[in-house]
Protein backbone atom coordinates (compact mmCIF):
# COMPACT_ATOMS: atom_id res chain seq x y z
CA UNK A 1 0.00 0.00 0.00
CA UNK A 2 1.36 3.49 -0.82
CA UNK A 3 2.64 5.12 2.37
CA UNK A 4 0.99 8.41 1.47
CA UNK A 5 -2.50 6.94 1.91
CA UNK A 6 -1.61 5.83 5.44
CA UNK A 7 -0.14 9.23 6.15
CA UNK A 8 -3.20 11.09 4.88
CA UNK A 9 -5.62 8.94 6.88
CA UNK A 10 -3.61 9.58 10.05
CA UNK A 11 -3.18 13.31 9.29
CA UNK A 12 -6.90 13.81 8.66
CA UNK A 13 -7.83 11.92 11.83
CA UNK A 14 -5.44 13.90 13.99
CA UNK A 15 -6.50 17.19 12.42
CA UNK A 16 -10.07 16.45 13.54
CA UNK A 17 -8.95 15.34 16.99
CA UNK A 18 -10.41 11.85 16.66
CA UNK A 19 -9.28 8.55 18.12
CA UNK A 20 -9.25 5.52 15.75
CA UNK A 21 -12.52 4.11 17.12
CA UNK A 22 -14.22 7.50 16.58
CA UNK A 23 -13.56 7.66 12.82
CA UNK A 24 -16.48 5.47 11.77
CA UNK A 25 -18.79 2.83 13.18
CA UNK A 26 -18.41 0.81 9.97
CA UNK A 27 -14.76 -0.11 10.66
CA UNK A 28 -13.23 -1.12 13.97
CA UNK A 29 -10.35 0.78 15.58
CA UNK A 30 -7.88 -2.05 14.86
CA UNK A 31 -8.52 -1.75 11.12
CA UNK A 32 -7.99 2.01 11.21
CA UNK A 33 -4.71 1.58 13.14
CA UNK A 34 -3.47 -1.10 10.72
CA UNK A 35 -4.29 1.13 7.74
CA UNK A 36 -2.40 4.03 9.32
CA UNK A 37 0.61 1.82 10.04
CA UNK A 38 0.66 0.42 6.51
CA UNK A 39 -0.12 -3.15 7.57
CA UNK A 40 -3.55 -3.18 5.90
CA UNK A 41 -4.21 -1.98 2.36
CA UNK A 42 -7.68 -0.45 2.28
CA UNK A 43 -10.13 -1.39 -0.45
CA UNK A 44 -11.97 1.27 -2.46
CA UNK A 45 -15.01 0.70 -0.24
CA UNK A 46 -12.98 1.15 2.95
CA UNK A 47 -11.52 4.39 1.64
CA UNK A 48 -14.99 5.75 0.93
CA UNK A 49 -16.10 4.80 4.46
CA UNK A 50 -13.06 6.47 6.04
CA UNK A 51 -13.51 9.58 3.88
CA UNK A 52 -17.11 9.94 5.08
CA UNK A 53 -15.99 9.57 8.68
CA UNK A 54 -13.22 12.13 8.30
CA UNK A 55 -15.32 14.49 6.13
CA UNK A 56 -12.76 14.56 3.34
CA UNK A 57 -12.57 13.50 -0.30
CA UNK A 58 -11.73 9.86 -1.15
CA UNK A 59 -9.58 11.27 -3.96
CA UNK A 60 -7.60 13.29 -1.44
CA UNK A 61 -6.91 10.15 0.59
CA UNK A 62 -5.80 8.11 -2.43
CA UNK A 63 -4.15 10.70 -4.66
CA UNK A 64 -3.77 13.86 -2.64
CA UNK A 65 -6.13 15.80 -4.86
CA UNK A 66 -7.55 18.89 -3.27
CA UNK A 67 -11.37 18.96 -3.54
CA UNK A 68 -11.11 22.62 -4.56
CA UNK A 69 -8.84 21.63 -7.44
CA UNK A 70 -11.36 19.01 -8.56
CA UNK A 71 -14.15 21.57 -8.33
CA UNK A 72 -12.09 23.88 -10.54
CA UNK A 73 -11.60 21.17 -13.13
CA UNK A 74 -15.32 20.41 -13.13
CA UNK A 75 -16.09 24.11 -13.56
CA UNK A 76 -13.81 24.25 -16.61
CA UNK A 77 -15.49 21.14 -18.03
CA UNK A 78 -18.88 22.81 -17.53
CA UNK A 79 -17.72 25.88 -19.48
CA UNK A 80 -16.52 23.66 -22.33
CA UNK A 81 -19.82 21.77 -22.28
CA UNK A 82 -21.76 25.05 -22.41
CA UNK A 83 -19.73 26.19 -25.43
CA UNK A 84 -20.53 22.90 -27.18
CA UNK A 85 -24.25 23.13 -26.33
CA UNK A 86 -24.40 26.71 -27.65
CA UNK A 87 -22.68 25.91 -30.95
CA UNK A 88 -19.30 27.50 -30.21
CA UNK A 89 -17.48 24.41 -31.45
CA UNK A 90 -13.99 25.89 -31.85
CA UNK A 91 -14.15 27.36 -28.35
CA UNK A 92 -15.36 24.03 -26.97
CA UNK A 93 -12.48 22.19 -28.62
CA UNK A 94 -9.97 24.72 -27.22
CA UNK A 95 -11.43 24.53 -23.72
CA UNK A 96 -11.45 20.74 -23.71
CA UNK A 97 -7.87 20.69 -25.04
CA UNK A 98 -6.73 23.03 -22.26
CA UNK A 99 -8.51 20.88 -19.68
CA UNK A 100 -6.91 17.68 -21.02
CA UNK A 101 -3.47 19.23 -20.59
CA UNK A 102 -4.03 19.54 -16.83
CA UNK A 103 -2.05 16.73 -15.10
CA UNK A 104 -4.52 16.35 -12.19
CA UNK A 105 -7.29 15.47 -14.66
CA UNK A 106 -5.85 11.96 -14.98
CA UNK A 107 -6.69 11.42 -11.32
CA UNK A 108 -10.40 12.00 -12.00
CA UNK A 109 -11.29 9.29 -14.58
CA UNK A 110 -14.93 10.29 -15.10
CA UNK A 111 -13.98 13.89 -15.79
CA UNK A 112 -11.11 12.90 -18.08
CA UNK A 113 -13.46 10.70 -20.12
CA UNK A 114 -16.07 13.45 -20.23
CA UNK A 115 -13.47 15.87 -21.60
CA UNK A 116 -12.18 13.42 -24.21
CA UNK A 117 -15.67 12.58 -25.45
CA UNK A 118 -16.67 16.25 -25.39
CA UNK A 119 -13.72 17.20 -27.57
CA UNK A 120 -14.62 14.41 -30.02
CA UNK A 121 -18.24 15.63 -30.18
CA UNK A 122 -17.07 19.21 -30.80
CA UNK A 123 -14.83 18.08 -33.67
CA UNK A 124 -17.65 15.95 -35.10
CA UNK A 125 -20.16 18.80 -35.05
CA UNK A 126 -17.58 21.08 -36.63
CA UNK A 127 -17.21 18.54 -39.45
CA UNK A 128 -13.61 17.57 -38.74
CA UNK A 129 -14.22 13.86 -39.31
CA UNK A 130 -10.55 12.86 -39.87
CA UNK A 131 -9.66 14.36 -36.47
CA UNK A 132 -12.58 12.57 -34.82
CA UNK A 133 -11.60 9.24 -36.34
CA UNK A 134 -7.94 9.57 -35.37
CA UNK A 135 -8.64 10.66 -31.81
CA UNK A 136 -11.49 8.27 -31.03
CA UNK A 137 -9.65 5.29 -32.53
CA UNK A 138 -6.75 5.99 -30.17
CA UNK A 139 -9.07 6.37 -27.18
CA UNK A 140 -10.98 3.20 -27.99
CA UNK A 141 -7.77 1.20 -28.39
CA UNK A 142 -6.62 2.44 -24.97
CA UNK A 143 -9.85 1.18 -23.42
CA UNK A 144 -9.46 -2.24 -25.01
CA UNK A 145 -6.17 -2.70 -23.20
CA UNK A 146 -6.25 -5.63 -20.73
CA UNK A 147 -4.52 -3.74 -17.87
CA UNK A 148 -7.08 -0.92 -18.24
CA UNK A 149 -9.90 -3.47 -18.07
CA UNK A 150 -8.41 -5.05 -14.93
CA UNK A 151 -8.16 -1.67 -13.22
CA UNK A 152 -11.79 -0.86 -14.13
CA UNK A 153 -13.00 -4.17 -12.70
CA UNK A 154 -10.93 -3.86 -9.54
CA UNK A 155 -12.04 -0.29 -8.87
CA UNK A 156 -15.73 -1.13 -9.20
CA UNK A 157 -16.12 1.12 -12.26
CA UNK A 158 -16.60 -1.60 -14.87
CA UNK A 159 -20.10 -0.48 -15.91
CA UNK A 160 -19.00 3.12 -16.45
CA UNK A 161 -15.87 1.93 -18.26
CA UNK A 162 -17.87 -0.19 -20.71
CA UNK A 163 -20.46 2.54 -21.25
CA UNK A 164 -17.71 4.99 -22.19
CA UNK A 165 -16.23 2.44 -24.57
CA UNK A 166 -19.63 1.95 -26.21
CA UNK A 167 -20.07 5.70 -26.67
CA UNK A 168 -16.65 5.93 -28.29
CA UNK A 169 -17.49 3.09 -30.68
CA UNK A 170 -20.79 4.78 -31.59
CA UNK A 171 -19.04 8.05 -32.47
CA UNK A 172 -16.41 6.14 -34.47
CA UNK A 173 -18.97 4.02 -36.34
CA UNK A 174 -20.97 7.13 -37.24
CA UNK A 175 -17.90 9.17 -38.24
CA UNK A 176 -16.55 6.46 -40.55
CA UNK A 177 -19.96 6.31 -42.24
CA UNK A 178 -20.20 10.08 -42.73
CA UNK A 179 -16.62 10.09 -44.06
CA UNK A 180 -17.65 7.49 -46.63
CA UNK A 181 -15.71 4.52 -45.29
CA UNK A 182 -18.60 2.09 -45.04
CA UNK A 183 -16.39 -0.98 -44.56
CA UNK A 184 -14.65 0.61 -41.57
CA UNK A 185 -17.98 1.70 -40.10
CA UNK A 186 -19.34 -1.85 -40.33
CA UNK A 187 -16.16 -3.35 -38.86
CA UNK A 188 -16.13 -0.95 -35.90
CA UNK A 189 -19.85 -1.37 -35.22
CA UNK A 190 -19.98 -5.15 -35.48
CA UNK A 191 -16.87 -5.74 -33.36
CA UNK A 192 -18.03 -3.33 -30.68
CA UNK A 193 -21.57 -4.69 -30.56
CA UNK A 194 -20.40 -8.29 -30.09
CA UNK A 195 -17.82 -7.23 -27.51
CA UNK A 196 -20.00 -4.97 -25.37
CA UNK A 197 -23.07 -7.19 -25.24
CA UNK A 198 -20.75 -9.82 -23.82
CA UNK A 199 -19.13 -7.33 -21.45
CA UNK A 200 -22.21 -5.70 -19.91
CA UNK A 201 -25.34 -6.93 -21.67
CA UNK A 202 -27.95 -4.69 -23.25
CA UNK A 203 -27.94 -1.03 -22.21
CA UNK A 204 -29.33 2.10 -23.84
CA UNK A 205 -25.83 2.97 -25.04
CA UNK A 206 -25.43 -0.47 -26.64
CA UNK A 207 -28.82 -0.08 -28.34
CA UNK A 208 -27.71 3.31 -29.73
CA UNK A 209 -24.54 1.66 -31.03
CA UNK A 210 -26.67 -0.98 -32.75
CA UNK A 211 -28.78 1.73 -34.37
CA UNK A 212 -25.62 3.45 -35.66
CA UNK A 213 -24.60 0.14 -37.24
CA UNK A 214 -28.04 -0.23 -38.85
CA UNK A 215 -27.61 3.24 -40.37
CA UNK A 216 -24.46 1.93 -42.02
CA UNK A 217 -26.22 -1.20 -43.30
CA UNK A 218 -28.90 1.09 -44.70
CA UNK A 219 -26.35 2.80 -46.94
CA UNK A 220 -25.32 -0.55 -48.44
CA UNK A 221 -28.77 -1.52 -49.67
CA UNK A 222 -31.86 -0.05 -51.28
CA UNK A 223 -34.56 -0.79 -48.71
CA UNK A 224 -37.21 0.04 -51.28
CA UNK A 225 -36.18 -2.93 -53.41
CA UNK A 226 -37.30 -6.49 -52.78
CA UNK A 227 -34.62 -8.62 -51.07
CA UNK A 228 -34.56 -11.03 -54.02
CA UNK A 229 -33.75 -8.12 -56.32
CA UNK A 230 -30.86 -6.84 -54.23
CA UNK A 231 -28.33 -7.90 -51.62
CA UNK A 232 -30.47 -10.37 -49.68
CA UNK A 233 -27.76 -10.91 -47.04
CA UNK A 234 -27.50 -7.20 -46.26
CA UNK A 235 -31.29 -6.84 -46.05
CA UNK A 236 -31.54 -9.82 -43.74
CA UNK A 237 -28.71 -8.63 -41.50
CA UNK A 238 -30.30 -5.21 -41.12
CA UNK A 239 -33.77 -6.51 -40.26
CA UNK A 240 -32.51 -9.19 -37.87
CA UNK A 241 -30.44 -6.68 -35.91
CA UNK A 242 -33.28 -4.16 -35.81
CA UNK A 243 -35.61 -6.85 -34.46
CA UNK A 244 -33.06 -7.75 -31.78
CA UNK A 245 -32.60 -4.11 -30.79
CA UNK A 246 -36.36 -3.58 -30.59
CA UNK A 247 -36.77 -6.54 -28.23
CA UNK A 248 -33.87 -5.33 -26.07
CA UNK A 249 -35.27 -1.79 -25.85
CA UNK A 250 -38.70 -3.05 -24.81
CA UNK A 251 -37.21 -5.30 -22.15
CA UNK A 252 -34.89 -2.58 -20.84
CA UNK A 253 -37.67 0.01 -20.83
CA UNK A 254 -35.42 3.09 -20.74
CA UNK A 255 -36.41 6.17 -22.80
CA UNK A 256 -33.03 6.51 -24.54
CA UNK A 257 -33.07 3.01 -25.96
CA UNK A 258 -36.75 3.13 -26.88
CA UNK A 259 -36.30 6.47 -28.69
CA UNK A 260 -33.32 5.16 -30.64
CA UNK A 261 -35.18 2.03 -31.75
CA UNK A 262 -38.43 3.79 -32.68
CA UNK A 263 -36.41 6.36 -34.63
CA UNK A 264 -34.41 3.73 -36.50
CA UNK A 265 -37.52 1.65 -37.19
CA UNK A 266 -39.13 4.80 -38.58
CA UNK A 267 -36.21 5.40 -40.95
CA UNK A 268 -36.30 1.77 -42.11
CA UNK A 269 -40.05 1.87 -42.70
CA UNK A 270 -39.78 5.18 -44.59
CA UNK A 271 -37.06 3.83 -46.88
CA UNK A 272 -39.13 0.69 -47.43
CA UNK A 273 -41.93 2.98 -48.73
CA UNK A 274 -44.23 2.24 -45.76
CA UNK A 275 -45.03 5.87 -45.09
CA UNK A 276 -47.94 5.44 -42.64
CA UNK A 277 -45.95 2.95 -40.54
CA UNK A 278 -42.95 5.26 -40.59
CA UNK A 279 -45.01 8.22 -39.46
CA UNK A 280 -46.39 6.24 -36.52
CA UNK A 281 -42.91 5.12 -35.42
CA UNK A 282 -41.51 8.65 -35.61
CA UNK A 283 -44.49 9.91 -33.59
CA UNK A 284 -43.77 7.21 -31.02
CA UNK A 285 -40.21 8.49 -30.63
CA UNK A 286 -41.46 12.08 -30.35
CA UNK A 287 -43.98 11.07 -27.66
CA UNK A 288 -41.14 9.69 -25.53
CA UNK A 289 -39.46 13.10 -25.64
CA UNK A 290 -42.78 14.73 -24.76
CA UNK A 291 -43.07 12.45 -21.73
CA UNK A 292 -40.16 14.30 -20.14
CA UNK A 293 -36.95 13.05 -21.72
CA UNK A 294 -34.76 16.16 -22.01
CA UNK A 295 -32.36 16.27 -24.96
CA UNK A 296 -32.94 19.35 -27.17
CA UNK A 297 -30.17 18.35 -29.57
CA UNK A 298 -31.54 14.84 -30.03
CA UNK A 299 -35.10 16.12 -30.40
CA UNK A 300 -34.08 18.56 -33.12
CA UNK A 301 -32.23 15.82 -35.00
CA UNK A 302 -35.25 13.50 -34.71
CA UNK A 303 -37.68 16.08 -36.10
CA UNK A 304 -35.33 16.86 -38.99
CA UNK A 305 -34.85 13.15 -39.67
CA UNK A 306 -38.58 12.50 -39.64
CA UNK A 307 -39.36 15.30 -42.08
CA UNK A 308 -36.45 14.41 -44.33
CA UNK A 309 -37.33 10.73 -44.56
CA UNK A 310 -41.04 11.42 -45.11
CA UNK A 311 -40.30 13.65 -48.12
CA UNK A 312 -38.97 10.58 -49.93
CA UNK A 313 -41.42 8.09 -48.45
CA UNK A 314 -44.55 10.17 -49.13
CA UNK A 315 -43.82 12.64 -51.95
CA UNK A 316 -47.51 13.55 -52.32
CA UNK A 317 -47.38 15.08 -48.84
CA UNK A 318 -44.51 17.42 -49.75
CA UNK A 319 -46.54 20.61 -49.18
CA UNK A 320 -47.38 19.41 -45.67
CA UNK A 321 -43.79 18.33 -44.94
CA UNK A 322 -42.00 21.37 -46.39
CA UNK A 323 -42.88 23.71 -43.47
CA UNK A 324 -41.75 21.00 -41.06
CA UNK A 325 -38.37 20.91 -42.78
CA UNK A 326 -38.07 24.70 -42.61
CA UNK A 327 -38.86 24.56 -38.90
CA UNK A 328 -36.42 21.70 -38.36
CA UNK A 329 -33.66 23.73 -39.98
CA UNK A 330 -34.21 26.52 -37.45
CA UNK A 331 -34.47 24.06 -34.57
CA UNK A 332 -31.20 22.37 -35.54
CA UNK A 333 -29.43 25.73 -35.49
CA UNK A 334 -30.95 26.60 -32.11
CA UNK A 335 -29.86 23.21 -30.70
CA UNK A 336 -26.29 23.68 -31.96
CA UNK A 337 -26.46 20.68 -34.27
CA UNK A 338 -23.38 19.81 -36.26
CA UNK A 339 -22.60 20.75 -39.84
CA UNK A 340 -23.49 17.27 -41.14
CA UNK A 341 -26.91 17.23 -39.45
CA UNK A 342 -27.69 20.70 -40.76
CA UNK A 343 -26.45 19.71 -44.21
CA UNK A 344 -28.68 16.64 -44.20
CA UNK A 345 -31.71 18.83 -43.45
CA UNK A 346 -30.78 21.29 -46.20
CA UNK A 347 -30.48 18.38 -48.63
CA UNK A 348 -33.94 17.16 -47.61
CA UNK A 349 -35.21 20.65 -48.46
CA UNK A 350 -33.53 20.31 -51.86
CA UNK A 351 -35.42 17.04 -52.42
CA UNK A 352 -38.62 18.84 -51.48
CA UNK A 353 -37.73 21.60 -53.97
CA UNK A 354 -37.48 18.98 -56.73
CA UNK A 355 -40.93 17.63 -55.86
CA UNK A 356 -42.38 21.14 -55.73
CA UNK A 357 -40.94 21.99 -59.16
CA UNK A 358 -38.32 24.46 -57.95
CA UNK A 359 -35.44 22.62 -59.62
CA UNK A 360 -32.96 25.51 -59.75
CA UNK A 361 -33.31 26.07 -56.04
CA UNK A 362 -32.77 22.34 -55.49
CA UNK A 363 -29.47 22.50 -57.37
CA UNK A 364 -28.42 25.59 -55.43
CA UNK A 365 -29.28 24.03 -52.07
CA UNK A 366 -27.46 20.78 -52.87
CA UNK A 367 -24.36 22.66 -54.05
CA UNK A 368 -24.53 24.73 -50.88
CA UNK A 369 -24.34 21.50 -48.86
CA UNK A 370 -21.33 20.26 -50.83
CA UNK A 371 -19.55 23.58 -50.33
CA UNK A 372 -20.31 23.64 -46.61
CA UNK A 373 -19.15 20.11 -45.71
CA UNK A 374 -16.23 19.82 -48.13
CA UNK A 375 -14.79 16.48 -49.10
CA UNK A 376 -14.64 15.01 -45.60
CA UNK A 377 -18.38 14.27 -45.35
CA UNK A 378 -18.38 11.98 -48.39
CA UNK A 379 -21.74 10.35 -47.64
CA UNK A 380 -23.56 13.68 -47.68
CA UNK A 381 -21.73 14.70 -50.86
CA UNK A 382 -22.78 11.56 -52.74
CA UNK A 383 -26.41 12.07 -51.75
CA UNK A 384 -26.13 15.69 -52.87
CA UNK A 385 -24.89 14.49 -56.28
CA UNK A 386 -28.00 12.33 -56.59
CA UNK A 387 -30.28 15.30 -55.85
CA UNK A 388 -28.38 17.49 -58.30
CA UNK A 389 -28.75 14.81 -60.99
CA UNK A 390 -32.50 14.53 -60.42
CA UNK A 391 -32.98 18.30 -60.57
CA UNK A 392 -31.01 18.59 -63.83
CA UNK A 393 -33.00 15.71 -65.34
CA UNK A 394 -36.25 17.51 -64.60
CA UNK A 395 -34.81 20.66 -66.15
CA UNK A 396 -34.01 18.69 -69.29
CA UNK A 397 -30.26 19.20 -68.80
CA UNK A 398 -29.08 15.70 -69.67
CA UNK A 399 -25.35 16.39 -69.78
CA UNK A 400 -25.30 18.00 -66.31
CA UNK A 401 -27.45 15.17 -64.94
CA UNK A 402 -25.08 12.56 -66.38
CA UNK A 403 -22.05 14.24 -64.81
CA UNK A 404 -23.73 14.22 -61.40
CA UNK A 405 -24.81 10.58 -61.79
CA UNK A 406 -21.31 9.48 -62.78
CA UNK A 407 -19.88 11.34 -59.79
CA UNK A 408 -22.37 9.58 -57.51
CA UNK A 409 -21.67 6.16 -59.04
CA UNK A 410 -17.92 6.55 -58.68
CA UNK A 411 -18.25 7.70 -55.08
CA UNK A 412 -20.50 4.76 -54.17
CA UNK A 413 -17.87 2.45 -55.66
CA UNK A 414 -15.09 3.91 -53.52
CA UNK A 415 -17.41 3.65 -50.51
CA UNK A 416 -17.86 -0.10 -51.25
CA UNK A 417 -21.64 0.21 -51.54
CA UNK A 418 -21.99 -2.10 -54.54
CA UNK A 419 -25.78 -2.09 -54.79
CA UNK A 420 -26.02 1.68 -54.81
CA UNK A 421 -23.07 2.07 -57.20
CA UNK A 422 -24.65 -0.41 -59.61
CA UNK A 423 -27.99 1.41 -59.47
CA UNK A 424 -26.27 4.70 -60.36
CA UNK A 425 -24.43 3.15 -63.32
CA UNK A 426 -27.73 1.69 -64.53
CA UNK A 427 -29.21 5.19 -64.50
CA UNK A 428 -26.19 6.49 -66.42
CA UNK A 429 -26.64 3.68 -68.96
CA UNK A 430 -30.32 4.52 -69.41
CA UNK A 431 -29.65 8.24 -69.76
CA UNK A 432 -26.90 7.73 -72.33
CA UNK A 433 -28.94 5.23 -74.36
CA UNK A 434 -31.97 7.52 -74.46
CA UNK A 435 -29.68 10.30 -75.65
CA UNK A 436 -28.40 8.19 -78.53
CA UNK A 437 -25.01 7.29 -77.00
CA UNK A 438 -25.44 3.53 -77.34
CA UNK A 439 -21.76 2.73 -76.87
CA UNK A 440 -21.57 4.84 -73.73
CA UNK A 441 -24.76 3.23 -72.51
CA UNK A 442 -23.34 -0.25 -72.98
CA UNK A 443 -20.14 0.75 -71.16
CA UNK A 444 -22.15 2.06 -68.20
CA UNK A 445 -24.29 -1.09 -68.20
CA UNK A 446 -21.18 -3.30 -68.20
CA UNK A 447 -19.81 -1.34 -65.26
CA UNK A 448 -23.10 -1.68 -63.38
CA UNK A 449 -23.00 -5.44 -63.80
CA UNK A 450 -19.31 -5.63 -62.91
CA UNK A 451 -19.81 -3.64 -59.73
CA UNK A 452 -22.57 -5.96 -58.51
CA UNK A 453 -20.51 -9.00 -59.46
CA UNK A 454 -22.60 -10.29 -62.40
ABEGO torsion letter per residue (X at the ends): XBAAAAAAAAAAAAAAGBBAAAABAABBAAAAAAAAAGABBBBAAAAAAAAAAAGBBAAAAAAGBBAAAAAAAAAAAAAAAAAAAAGBAAAAAAAAAAAAABAAAAABAAAAAAAAAAAAAAAAAAGBAAAAAAAAAAAAAAAABAAAAAAAAAAGAAAAAAAAAAAAAAAAAAAAAAAGBAAAAAAAAAAAAAAAAAAAEBBAAAAAAAAAAAAAAAAABBAABBAAABBAAAAAAAAAAAAAAAAAAAAAGBAAAAAAAAAAAAAAAAAAGBAAAAAAAAAAAAAAAAAGBBBAAAAAAAAAAAAAAAAAABAAAAAAAAAAAAAAAAAAAAAGBBAAAAAAAAAAAAAAAAAAGBAAAAAAAAAAAAAAAEAABAAAAAAAAAAAAAAAAAAGBAAAAAAAAAAAAAAAAAAGBAAAAAAAAAAAAAAAAAAGBAAAAAAAAAAAAAAAGX
